[in-house]
């Protein structure tokens, strides 16, 4: 209804009251919306204003528990431990990459240099899966697998601590207490990407090369000590990247 417009005399008082009420209500709503817009614009103009969300703990816990009914969820960026200053210059390596997940040997000697990830494999997660991508290698004198907390960061004890596949000939190298014999996986070639799967429930370790699952390479891996993804490089300038997949 427009203000000042004549009203049909046939309308009764009830209809007239309803239309007048609707008009007043509409004007009030418009006024309220204008006030809200002014407040929003005033809020936006103040640079220091920030909106914070603080979830209530009891509802957040209930939400997380409902998700866990479908399985565990986790984030693992496989950040690698950096080379300590005490390591001899000839055996040094460097860790680079956006997520500190690229390992390159810079030392010049013919000994392995290696490292483990900073975060141990969570025992509550049934299976961990990560990928090793070879960025540069002359002869693929590279070992990938898992190691316990006893891993020596200069890699001098790779044959007594850890469970690895040697990418040069796909033989397996391992540490105590289990006495595995060397097992050549009979590959026609070693490819540029290796997927590693560690099953914490079955305590098995397997490698997938060129999208071909080679089965469990290791069984009954002890979990009495923390386990970490591990990489070892022999030749200078060899470089690999470890990522989740």
BELSULMO-V613957 format. One record per pair of residues at least 12 apart in sequence whose C-alpha atoms are under 10 Angstrom apart, sorted by the first residue. I is the first residue (numbers start at 1). J is the second residue. If there is no record, write none. Layout:
i = {I I}
j = {J J}
This chain:
i = {1 1 1 1 2 3 71 71 72 72 72 73 74 74 75 76 76 76 76 76 76 76 76 76 77 77 77 77 77 77 77 77 77 77 78 78 78 78 78 78 78 78 78 78 78 78 78 78 78 78 78 78 79 79 79 79 79 79 79 79 79 79 79 79 79 79 79 80 80 80 80 80 80 80 80 80 80 80 80 80 80 80 80 80 80 80 80 80 81 81 81 81 81 81 81 81 81 81 81 81 81 82 82 82 82 82 82 82 82 82 82 82 83 83 83 83 83 83 83 84 84 86 87 87 87 87 88 88 88 89 89 89 89 90 90 90 90 90 90 90 90 90 91 91 91 91 91 91 91 91 91 91 91 91 91 91 92 92 92 92 92 92 92 92 92 92 92 92 93 93 93 93 93 93 93 93 93 93 93 93 93 94 94 94 94 94 95 95 95 95 96 97 99 99 100 100 100 101 101 101 101 101 101 102 102 102 102 102 102 102 102 102 103 103 103 103 103 103 103 103 103 103 103 103 104 104 104 104 104 104 104 104 104 104 104 104 105 105 105 105 105 105 105 105 105 106 106 106 106 106 106 107 107 107 107 108 108 108 108 109 109 109 110 110 110 110 111 111 111 111 111 111 111 111 112 112 112 112 112 112 112 112 112 112 112 112 112 112 112 113 113 113 113 113 113 113 113 113 113 113 113 113 114 114 114 114 114 114 114 114 114 114 114 114 114 114 114 115 115 115 115 115 115 115 115 115 115 115 115 116 116 116 116 116 116 116 116 116 116 116 116 116 116 116 117 117 117 117 117 117 117 117 118 118 119 119 119 119 120 120 120 120 120 120 120 120 121 121 121 121 121 121 121 122 122 122 122 123 123 123 123 123 123 124 124 125 125 125 125 126 126 126 126 126 126 127 127 127 127 127 127 127 127 127 128 128 128 128 128 128 128 128 128 129 129 129 129 129 129 129 129 129 129 129 130 130 130 130 130 130 130 130 130 130 130 131 131 131 131 131 131 131 131 131 131 131 131 131 132 132 132 132 132 132 132 132 132 132 132 132 132 132 133 133 133 133 133 133 133 133 133 133 134 134 134 134 134 134 134 134 134 135 135 135 135 135 135 135 136 136 136 136 136 136 137 137 137 137 137 137 137 137 137 138 138 138 138 139 139 139 139 139 140 140 140 140 140 140 140 140 140 140 140 141 141 141 141 141 141 141 141 141 142 142 142 142 142 142 142 142 142 142 142 142 142 142 143 143 143 143 143 143 143 143 143 143 143 143 143 143 143 143 144 144 144 144 144 144 144 144 144 144 144 144 144 144 144 144 144 144 145 145 145 145 145 145 145 145 145 145 145 145 145 145 145 145 145 145 145 145 146 146 146 146 146 146 146 146 146 146 146 146 146 146 146 146 147 147 147 147 147 147 147 147 147 147 147 147 147 147 148 148 148 148 148 148 148 148 148 148 148 148 148 149 149 149 149 149 149 150 150 150 150 151 151 151 153 153 154 155 155 155 155 157 158 158 158 158 158 158 159 159 159 159 160 160 160 160 160 161 161 161 161 161 162 162 162 162 162 162 162 162 163 163 163 163 163 163 163 163 163 164 164 164 164 164 164 164 164 164 165 165 165 165 165 165 165 165 165 165 166 166 166 167 167 167 167 167 168 168 169 169 169 169 169 169 169 169 170 170 170 170 170 170 170 170 170 171 171 171 171 171 171 172 172 172 172 174 175 176 176 177 177 178 178 178 178 178 180 180 180 183 184 185 185 185 185 186 187 187 187 189 189 190 190 191 191 191 192 192 192 193 193 193 193 193 193 193 194 194 194 194 194 194 194 195 195 195 195 195 195 195 195 195 195 195 196 196 196 196 196 197 198 198 198 198 198 199 199 199 200 200 200 200 200 201 201 202 202 202 203 203 203 203 203 203 203 204 204 204 204 204 204 204 205 205 205 205 205 206 206 229 230}
j = {19 20 22 23 23 23 125 126 124 125 126 125 122 125 244 117 119 120 121 122 128 130 243 244 99 100 101 117 118 119 130 242 243 244 99 100 101 102 116 117 118 119 120 121 130 228 229 230 241 242 243 244 95 96 97 98 99 100 101 102 116 117 118 119 229 242 243 94 95 96 97 99 100 101 102 103 114 115 116 117 118 119 228 229 230 231 241 242 94 95 100 101 103 114 115 116 117 118 119 153 230 94 95 96 100 103 114 115 116 117 118 153 95 103 113 114 115 153 154 153 154 154 107 113 153 154 107 109 154 106 107 108 109 105 106 107 108 109 110 111 113 236 105 106 107 108 109 110 111 112 113 114 154 155 234 236 104 105 106 107 108 109 112 113 114 153 154 236 105 106 107 108 113 114 115 154 233 236 237 238 239 106 107 114 115 239 115 239 240 241 241 241 242 243 117 241 242 117 132 240 241 242 243 132 133 134 135 239 240 241 242 243 115 134 135 231 232 233 237 238 239 240 241 242 135 136 137 232 233 235 236 237 238 239 240 241 232 233 234 235 236 237 238 239 240 233 235 236 237 238 239 234 235 236 237 234 235 236 237 234 235 236 233 234 235 236 154 155 156 232 233 234 235 236 141 142 143 153 154 155 156 157 158 231 232 233 234 235 236 142 152 153 154 155 156 158 231 232 233 234 235 236 142 143 144 151 152 153 154 155 156 158 230 231 232 233 234 147 151 152 153 154 155 228 229 230 231 232 233 145 146 147 148 149 151 152 153 155 227 228 229 230 231 232 146 147 227 228 229 230 231 242 228 229 226 227 228 229 147 148 149 225 226 227 228 229 146 198 200 226 227 228 229 200 226 227 228 199 200 201 223 226 227 200 201 198 199 200 201 198 199 200 201 202 203 197 198 199 200 201 202 203 204 205 196 197 198 199 200 205 229 244 245 195 196 197 198 199 206 207 229 243 244 245 194 195 196 197 198 207 229 242 243 244 245 144 193 194 195 196 197 207 208 241 242 243 244 245 144 145 192 193 194 195 196 231 240 241 242 243 244 245 191 192 193 194 195 239 240 241 242 243 191 192 193 194 238 239 240 241 242 192 193 237 238 239 240 241 192 237 238 239 240 241 192 233 234 235 236 237 238 239 240 235 236 237 238 167 168 234 235 238 166 167 168 169 190 191 192 233 234 235 238 166 167 168 169 232 233 234 235 238 164 165 166 167 168 170 231 232 233 234 235 238 239 240 158 163 164 165 166 167 168 170 171 172 173 230 231 232 233 234 162 163 164 165 166 167 172 173 194 195 196 207 229 230 231 232 233 242 162 163 164 165 166 172 173 174 195 196 197 198 205 206 207 228 229 230 231 232 161 162 163 164 165 174 196 197 198 205 221 227 228 229 230 231 160 161 162 163 164 174 175 225 226 227 228 229 230 231 161 162 163 175 222 223 224 225 226 227 228 229 230 161 162 225 226 227 228 162 225 226 227 227 228 230 230 232 232 231 232 233 234 175 173 174 175 230 231 232 173 174 175 176 173 174 175 176 177 173 174 175 176 177 174 175 176 221 227 228 229 230 175 176 180 205 217 218 221 229 230 205 206 207 217 218 229 230 231 232 182 183 184 185 194 196 206 207 217 231 184 190 232 189 190 191 192 194 189 190 183 184 185 186 187 188 189 190 182 183 184 185 186 187 188 189 190 183 184 185 186 187 217 184 185 217 218 218 221 221 222 221 222 218 219 220 221 222 217 218 219 217 217 207 214 215 217 214 209 210 214 209 210 209 210 209 210 211 209 210 240 208 209 210 211 240 241 242 207 208 209 210 211 212 242 207 208 209 210 211 212 213 242 243 244 245 208 209 229 244 245 216 216 218 221 227 229 216 219 221 220 221 222 223 227 220 223 219 220 221 216 218 219 220 221 222 223 216 217 218 219 220 221 222 217 218 219 220 221 218 219 242 242}
